[in-house]
Amino acid sequence: MLTALLVAAGLALPGVAVFLRSSTMPPAPPVTGSPSPSAAEPTFPERVSRPLPILPEQVERTRALIEDESLPPPERSDAALLLLDAHWVRERWRSLARDGERISQLELPRFKDRLPAEQARWTRIMALWNLREWDSMMQDGEVFLRLYPNSLMASSVELQMRNVVHTREYEAQCRKDNAETLRKAEQQAAQDIAEKEKRGEPTAPIHRKLALLRCTVPAGMFHQEALTACRAFQKDFGAGSTPVELNEYRDARGLEIRALIGLRRYSEARKLLAGFQASDPEGEPRTSAGAIVNGLPADAEE
């Protein structure tokens, strides 16, 4: 059941955290078998928790602290963990993947029971999952398991690696199912059009229905296909002349916005949503596009 839920979530909208989403910092792993500090090593007092670097200038200052070799190593570790936590909380997956890769290369000491390199590799793997960069995620997962076989985070890495396999299989099957659905619909539409042409009846409603199906079938999973088809539907058929056709047009507008979110094209999605709300304030609530766009962090990365 868990795998199925994660697969379903992973195929949804990458602007929404998929795995272990939390409004707090990532869970701190326990000590994983690394040697305890010897008596000769210095000890450091507990620090008061500092606010996470959220603003761009705070992020840049924190990156500078991490790279500053003149600072005591524990301070650099503290900064590294704060930066990873900030990216996680704000769902800045691209920054998390990039900074996680850099921090994993630094030999920083454990700070408050968290080893920066281990935490960086783990959070980078989760970021790559959310970015659907599965080849890179699988490679990083293998490295993590080799470097930290006793980590309590190893089980979550193994789970995500299995989920990649299941997700790819599921996606491949869905592509086949979608293709078959559309093939049958097109075959039926061709027959219906031929019959109506013989009787001299209009065929536009059949074309419209088929175009809408091409928009709705890939929605939620195959974002580029949905975007292309939903835009074509709006261009070719518009709002129609009946309440039913108007609602179909509204649905296509909502699915276009959802597809843009799935493609991480958030600026375009926000712009289209604003236009939708301005031109059709009664129709936009019919879709869930507004709720999804408004649920994105303000600084969500494209």
Protein Blocks (a to p, Z undefined) as FASTA:
>chain_A
ZZmmmmmmmmmcfkbcfbhpafbdcdddddehiacddfkbccddddddddddfbfklmmm
mmmmmmmmkbcfklmmmmmmmmmmmmmmnopaklmmmmmmmmmmpccddeehiafklmmm
mmmmmmmmmnopaklmmmmmmmmmmmmmmbcklmmmmmmmmmmmmmmmmmmmmmmmmmmm
mmmmmmmmmmmmmmmmmnopafklmmmmmmmmmmmmmgoklmmlmmmmmmmmmmmnonoj
bfklmmmmmmmmmmmmmmmmmnopaklmmmmmmmmmmmmmmlmmmpmklmmmmmpcfklc
ZZ
